[in-house]
């Protein structure tokens, strides 16, 4: 978990930077990543359909976020 903190999060489909992992909550069923961008915090479930790739050496996590998580305006 400590290796994930500080990783940049990239959208797998658009290559948009979604933010940086600031914390990880262990919920029992699955971990939840806390991603911060522009002063906002987003909670992303760390489940196989969402987490595409994690490279802790390069500090990059590639995800396919569930609809609505980053869509503040929708």
C-alpha positions in Angstrom: 0.0 0.0 0.0 2.8 2.4 0.9 4.2 2.0 -2.7 0.9 3.2 -4.2 0.9 6.6 -2.3 2.1 9.3 -4.6 1.4 7.3 -7.8 -0.1 9.3 -10.7 -3.4 7.9 -11.9 -4.0 7.9 -15.7 -7.3 7.1 -17.5 -6.7 4.0 -19.7 -9.0 5.3 -22.5 -8.1 9.0 -22.6 -4.6 9.1 -21.1 -6.0 12.0 -18.9 -4.3 12.4 -15.6 -7.0 11.8 -13.0 -4.9 12.7 -10.0 -2.5 11.2 -7.4 -3.1 8.4 -4.9 -3.1 9.9 -1.4 -4.3 7.0 0.7 -5.6 3.5 0.4 -8.5 2.2 2.6 -8.7 -1.5 3.3 -12.4 -2.3 3.4 -12.4 -6.1 3.6 -14.1 -6.8 0.2 -11.6 -4.7 -1.7 -9.2 -1.8 -1.2 -10.4 1.8 -2.0 -7.9 4.3 -3.5 -8.2 7.9 -2.5 -7.2 10.0 -5.5 -6.8 13.7 -5.2 -7.0 16.2 -8.1 -7.4 20.0 -7.9 -8.3 19.9 -4.2 -11.0 17.2 -4.7 -10.8 13.7 -3.4 -12.3 10.8 -5.4 -12.7 7.2 -4.1 -12.0 4.5 -6.5 -12.5 0.8 -5.8 -9.4 -1.3 -6.5 -11.1 -4.1 -8.4 -10.0 -5.9 -11.6 -12.4 -4.1 -14.0 -11.1 -0.7 -12.8 -7.4 -1.3 -12.2 -5.7 -1.9 -15.5 -2.0 -1.6 -14.6 0.2 -0.4 -11.8 3.9 0.3 -12.1 5.2 1.4 -8.7 8.7 1.8 -10.1 7.5 4.6 -12.4 4.8 5.7 -9.9 2.0 5.3 -12.5 -1.4 3.6 -12.1 -3.6 3.1 -15.1 -7.3 2.7 -14.4 -10.7 2.6 -16.2 -12.9 4.5 -13.7 -16.5 3.5 -13.1 -19.0 5.9 -14.7 -19.7 8.9 -12.4 -16.6 8.8 -10.2 -14.8 11.7 -11.9 -17.8 13.2 -13.6 -18.4 16.0 -11.2 -20.5 18.1 -13.6 -22.7 15.2 -14.7 
